[in-house]
Amino acid sequence: MTQKKLSVLVLSMLISTALFSLTLLSFQADISLVAFPLSVLFVVLLYVVAYKIFARDAVRALSALRVLLQYAPYILLIAFVLRRAGDKGTFVFVDALAVLFWLLASAFSLVLLHYIHPKRAGAINARWGAALLPKKHTGVLRLCFEAVSWVDALVQAVFMVLLLNVFIVQLYEIPSESMVPEFLIRDRVIVFKTASGPRFPLSTIGLPYVKHYKRGDIVVFRNPHYESDRHSEVRTFVSQIVYMISLTTVNLNVDEKGEPKADPLVKRVTGVPGEQLMMQDGVLYARTQASDDWQIVQEDASWAAWNLHDVPSPSVKSGIQQFPLGQEEYETMLRVESERNALDMTSAALECQALAARFASLSATLAAEKAQVPFAAGERERLVYTLFSSAGSTTSKLLQAPNGNEWFSHFMTSWIQSENGSYDSCDTLYEQANFRLNVMIKMVFGKLVVRNAELLASRPSPAAWSADATLQSLLSQAESLYMYALLLDRRNMPAFPANAEDGSPRYIPADAYFMMGDNRFNSLDMRHSYDEWIAPLTPYDSQSVTYRTNMQPQYVDKSRILGTTSYRFWPAARMGFPGHTGFSQ
């Protein structure tokens, strides 16, 4: 390498950097205006230093040139991000040109740094080699130079790690127990990103997608529950830099409440393109365009964790911080599902009609002065918890209301045949199960109301009322049903994507995936919204029991997937490739 050839390389870098600067032009009165001056300032500094070296033979400027070359990729990347941090974005072809010129400038800087090295510069120019030799300082000056060198090393290390995190590999700490027993809190994993098409920050330009995900892959992806506009992406990018500079002590990636964002997420791919999914009683089903029949996804059972008390690995089990269900609660859940599935709908209809007739008879026996206001029950009054907890007061209101008999009879029998349909209208196991659960809750509620009315008619002592075996048995059943209603959205999922208006199935589109956590009772994943609302258990009953739900499944586009968890490197006792380690001894 000659000095003349080196000057050509510097000129080439100047041209590529100047062209890069042109892609940063902005005419918006926002932060994007800063990008162009920052890049131009760098070009000017680079030109001035290069001019001194090659035109004026100022060898002292070599150290400044090395510093500029070392920081070139990072300064230009910051300018790239700033240009896209404003209110207006950039065109794709502008992004592509900017990335091209950034790559050229970065490549030239690396080549130049290779040759302008203290060990090699002397071969080009003897004076250069002498000028680049480290200077010996003493006293305060030495301390200052050492402090600057440490800061310089830290800053360069941060940006180098940032580039590695964006394009190659990232170390990720598991923040929650959503993937128990596969991962525990504070497990650390290596996530390779190159095959997942990483992109330059705030742009769609990046490496091509190579990875094709399959069911069972554990992936890290951007949380789709959060906004992904330019401003939020800038905050995420800046927070990554601050997080690394502060040695993971400062996390700026927080939500509006100041809480750390659950972003990115680590979950398992459980649904792939071309499938429609459904989950009932903890069993995942899928169907495709090739077959309308629902088939059990057998492999899902090998990683889905419903009862953490069954985890066989003592070391993993001892590391679990929260068991969502106790063994007794788990068995109660299974019992409710068994009773629901065994429910005879014909017998249930007869029993509901008999309860309505029995209440009408008791109402006549307990004839009292009727209130003027008719009884009514909206969505909130038909909540599972409200029905059971207020059964006593509801009984008194129904006995006093002028329409008490009519309302109770309609509520108890509306499911048999209503304008909304009937049990025969249910198309899936999920719809059938929720319809049956709705009937079971109504039956227990009806029995509670009737038993309360019977006790009012017999006027027992307070002690006898409290000790009534029938009432206590019904309250126990109500408690089990209420507990199951709380678990409903964790245990089951309706057909997803939902059918079209004409009833035809829809499927997960190409290049999109559905993810769930292995710890199904403790995973707020792609099944759920972060909001909650009141919804009927079944649309086929105009007076359906209601419950609080956050069921809102969504798939994740592959562009949001950052990579796959390739290796767990901490804790040392459980180092290895992720798979089903939580279920092995």
Secondary structure, 3 states (H helix, E strand, C coil): CCHHHHHHHHHHHHHHHHHHHHCCCCCCCCHHHHHHHHHHHHHHHHHHHHHHHHCCCCCCHHHHHHHHHHHHHHHHHHHHHHHCCCCCCCCHHHHHHHHHHHHHHHHHHHHHHHHCCCCCHHHHCHHHHHHCCCCCCCHHHHHHHHHHHHHHHHHHHHHHHHHHHHHCEEEEECCCCCCCCCCCCCCEEEEECCCECCECCCCCCECCECCCCCCCCEEEECCCCCCCCHHHHHHHHHHHHHHHHCCCCCCCCECCCCCECCCCEEEEEEECCCEEEEEECCEEEEEECCEEEEEECHHHHHCCECCHHHCCCHHHHHHCCCCCCCHHHHHHHHHHHHHHHHCCHHHHHHHHHHHHHHHHHHHHHCCCCCCCCCCCCCCCCCEHHHHHHCHHHHHHHHHHCCCHHHHHHHHHHCCCCECCECHHHCCCHHHHHHHHHHHHHHHHHHHHHHHHHHHHHHCCCHHHHHCCHHHHHHHHHHHHHHHHHHHHHHHCEEEECCCCCCCCCCCCCCCEEEEECCEHHHCCCCCEEEEEEEEECCCCCCCCCEEEEEECCCCEEHHHEEEEEEEEEECHHHCECCCCHHHCC
